[in-house]
Amino acid sequence: MRPFGGTVLLAAVLIAGPAAAGAWPTPKGETQVILKYDRQSADDGFDLDGTIQPLPVRRTDEAASVFVEHGLTDRFTLQMKAEAQRGQDQFVDYEGSGPLEIGLRAKLFENARTAVSLYGGYVHAGEGRNAGYAAPGAGDGDWEVRLLAGRSGTTRGRWVGGRATFAEVQLAHVFRDGLPDETRMDTTVGLDFGPHWSVMLQSYAGRAEEEGQAVWLNGEASILRRFGDWRVQAGWRQALAGRETPVSSGPVVALWRRF
């Protein structure tokens, strides 16, 4: 979901298990690539009071992205992301490149079950192809600082006993060029079902740091299937609350490969 005041820059969706979740570093020399597509649409929007109101024209947003992370050392992980976007609403009809991101994630702490990392990255704005309109997502040059904390373990109890789990919280501040800064919080809970299946529940919340600007809370549920080094993910994203944002919903699919 992209708020009226600017895109929600989603953290990369992360598979269950400490070896591949964001707070944990990617092992030295290993690379993970995620190809992702999502299509969101909205007939309603949250107004300034958070009340749902009908939109004059249906809003649609599509994005196809590639996310790459590479373990430079046992402590440092390189992250890169590129995106193509297309969409329309009552104001614009755009198609073009989305923001280009590059950054470094550093492990601050890790033991058998817990990991804490710090990420810093630069975001370069994309270029829309409609009358000079820049595709939403970033200012001319944005900077992001993100703190990630995760914990893995094994479930107990009659119904889900002995299953691998992980939970993660990410707190971020984005320093935007020409737009209000943003504060964000992303959470993920994952649960394995056997050697090949996982389910994930995620939330993405944030606000633009200026009165009257966008506030958002999105939820996402997805299933992930492993095929050796490949993984396929399918899910659904839904806007749960907000201000000055569309009540968007739609499917999310992704293809993963670890080298």
C-alpha positions in Angstrom: 0.0 0.0 0.0 1.3 3.4 -0.9 0.1 6.4 1.2 -1.0 9.6 -0.5 2.0 11.4 1.0 4.6 8.8 -0.1 5.2 5.1 -0.6 5.5 2.7 2.3 9.0 1.4 1.8 8.5 -2.2 2.8 11.2 -4.2 4.4 12.1 -7.3 2.4 9.9 -10.2 3.4 12.1 -12.7 5.2 11.7 -16.4 5.4 11.4 -18.2 8.8 14.6 -19.4 10.4 17.5 -17.4 11.9 19.8 -18.2 8.9 17.7 -16.1 6.6 15.9 -13.5 8.7 16.8 -9.8 8.6 18.3 -9.4 12.0 20.7 -12.4 11.3 23.6 -11.8 8.9 23.8 -13.6 5.6 26.7 -16.1 5.9 30.0 -14.9 4.4 30.1 -15.5 0.6 26.4 -16.5 0.3 23.9 -14.5 -1.8 20.1 -14.4 -1.6 17.9 -13.1 -4.4 14.2 -12.4 -4.1 12.0 -11.6 -7.1 8.7 -10.1 -5.9 5.5 -8.9 -7.4 2.5 -7.2 -5.7 -0.7 -5.6 -7.0 -2.7 -3.4 -4.6 -6.1 -1.8 -5.4 -8.4 0.5 -3.4 -11.9 1.9 -3.8 -11.8 3.6 -0.4 -9.3 5.6 1.6 -8.7 6.7 5.2 -9.2 10.4 5.6 -7.5 12.8 8.1 -9.5 11.4 11.0 -8.9 7.7 10.0 -12.4 7.3 8.8 -13.0 5.2 5.7 -14.4 7.3 2.7 -15.0 6.3 -0.9 -12.3 7.4 -3.4 -13.5 9.3 -6.5 -11.6 6.9 -8.7 -10.2 3.4 -8.0 -6.5 3.4 -7.1 -4.2 0.7 -8.3 -0.5 0.1 -7.7 1.7 -2.6 -9.1 5.4 -3.2 -8.3 7.9 -5.8 -9.5 11.2 -5.8 -7.5 14.5 -7.6 -7.1 16.1 -7.7 -3.7 19.7 -9.0 -3.3 21.7 -9.5 -0.1 25.3 -10.8 0.0 27.4 -11.8 3.0 30.6 -9.7 2.8 31.9 -11.1 6.1 30.4 -13.0 9.1 29.3 -9.6 10.4 28.5 -7.4 7.4 25.7 -8.0 4.8 25.3 -5.9 1.6 21.7 -5.1 0.6 20.4 -3.9 -2.8 16.9 -3.4 -4.2 15.5 -2.2 -7.5 11.9 -1.8 -8.5 9.6 -1.1 -11.4 6.2 0.5 -10.7 2.9 1.1 -12.4 -0.3 2.6 -11.2 -3.1 5.2 -11.4 -5.5 7.2 -9.4 -7.6 10.4 -9.9 -4.4 12.5 -10.1 -1.8 10.5 -12.0 -1.2 7.6 -14.3 2.4 6.5 -14.0 4.8 3.8 -15.2 8.5 3.7 -14.6 11.4 2.8 -12.4 10.9 2.8 -8.7 13.5 3.7 -6.1 17.0 2.1 -6.2 18.4 1.2 -2.7 21.8 0.1 -1.5 22.9 -0.3 2.1 25.0 -2.2 4.6 23.7 -4.3 7.5 26.0 -4.9 10.5 25.6 -7.5 13.2 25.7 -6.0 16.7 25.0 -9.1 18.7 24.2 -12.7 18.1 23.9 -15.9 20.2 22.1 -19.2 19.8 18.6 -17.7 19.7 18.9 -13.9 19.4 20.4 -11.4 16.9 20.5 -7.6 16.7 21.7 -5.7 13.7 21.9 -2.1 12.4 21.2 -1.1 8.8 22.1 2.1 7.0 21.2 2.7 3.4 20.7 5.2 0.6 17.6 5.4 -1.6 17.7 7.1 -5.0 14.3 8.2 -6.5 12.9 6.5 -9.5 11.8 8.2 -12.7 8.2 8.0 -13.8 7.3 8.3 -17.5 4.2 10.4 -17.3 4.8 14.1 -18.0 7.8 14.2 -15.8 6.0 12.7 -12.8 8.4 10.9 -10.5 7.2 7.5 -9.5 6.3 7.5 -5.8 8.7 6.0 -3.3 11.5 8.5 -2.5 12.7 12.0 -2.6 15.8 12.9 -4.7 18.0 11.1 -2.3 16.8 9.5 1.0 18.8 7.9 3.8 17.5 5.2 6.1 18.7 3.9 9.5 17.1 0.7 10.7 17.5 -1.3 13.9 16.6 -5.0 13.7 16.1 -7.5 16.5 15.1 -11.1 16.1 14.6 -14.2 18.2 14.3 -17.9 17.1 13.1 -20.9 19.0 11.0 -24.0 19.1 7.3 -24.1 20.0 5.8 -26.1 22.9 2.3 -27.4 23.4 -0.1 -30.0 22.2 -1.0 -28.4 18.8 2.2 -26.9 17.5 4.9 -28.5 19.7 8.4 -28.8 18.4 8.1 -26.4 15.4 10.7 -23.9 14.5 9.7 -20.3 15.0 11.1 -16.8 14.8 9.9 -13.3 15.6 11.5 -10.0 14.5 11.0 -6.3 15.1 12.5 -3.6 12.9 12.5 0.1 13.8 13.5 2.6 11.1 13.8 6.3 10.4 13.9 7.6 6.9 15.5 11.0 6.2 13.8 12.2 3.1 14.9 14.8 0.6 12.0 17.2 -0.2 9.4 15.2 1.7 8.6 14.8 5.4 10.8 12.3 7.2 9.2 8.9 8.1 9.3 6.6 11.1 8.5 3.0 10.6 8.0 -0.3 12.5 7.8 -3.7 10.8 7.1 -7.0 12.6 7.3 -10.6 11.5 6.3 -13.9 13.1 7.1 -17.1 11.3 6.2 -20.7 12.0 7.5 -23.8 10.2 5.2 -26.7 9.4 7.4 -29.6 8.5 10.6 -29.4 6.4 9.0 -27.6 3.4 6.2 -25.2 4.6 6.2 -22.0 6.6 3.5 -19.4 7.5 4.2 -15.8 8.2 2.2 -13.0 9.8 3.6 -9.5 9.3 2.7 -5.9 10.0 4.0 -2.7 8.5 3.3 0.6 10.3 4.6 4.1 9.9 4.0 7.8 9.8 5.2 10.9 8.0 6.8 13.3 10.5 4.6 16.3 9.7 1.1 17.2 10.8 -1.6 16.1 8.4 0.6 13.7 6.5 0.1 10.0 6.0 -0.1 7.3 8.8 -0.4 3.6 7.9 -0.8 0.1 9.3 -0.8 -2.8 6.9 -1.1 -6.5 7.7 0.2 -9.4 5.5 -0.3 -13.2 5.8 1.6 -15.6 3.5 2.6 -19.2 3.0 6.1 -20.2 1.9 7.1 -23.5 0.2 10.7 -24.7 0.0 12.1 -26.6 -3.0 15.8 -27.1 -2.1 17.5 -23.8 -2.7 14.4 -22.3 -4.1 11.4 -20.9 -2.2 8.0 -19.8 -3.5 5.9 -17.3 -1.4 2.2 -16.4 -1.8 0.2 -14.0 0.4 -2.3 -11.2 0.8 -1.7 -7.7 2.0 -4.4 -5.6 3.6 -4.5 -2.0 4.9 -5.8 -2.1 8.5 -5.8 1.5 9.6 -4.3 4.9 8.6 -4.8 8.5 7.7 -4.5 10.0 4.3 -3.8 6.5 2.8 -5.9 4.2 0.5 -7.6 1.2 2.0 -5.5 -1.1 -0.3 -5.4 -4.8 -0.6 -4.1 -7.4 -3.0 -1.9 -10.4 -3.6 1.9 -10.7 -3.1 4.0 -13.4 -4.7 7.8 -14.0 -4.6 10.4 -16.3 -5.8 13.6 -16.9 -3.6 17.0 -18.3 -4.5 20.0 -18.8 -2.3 23.5 -19.3 -3.8 
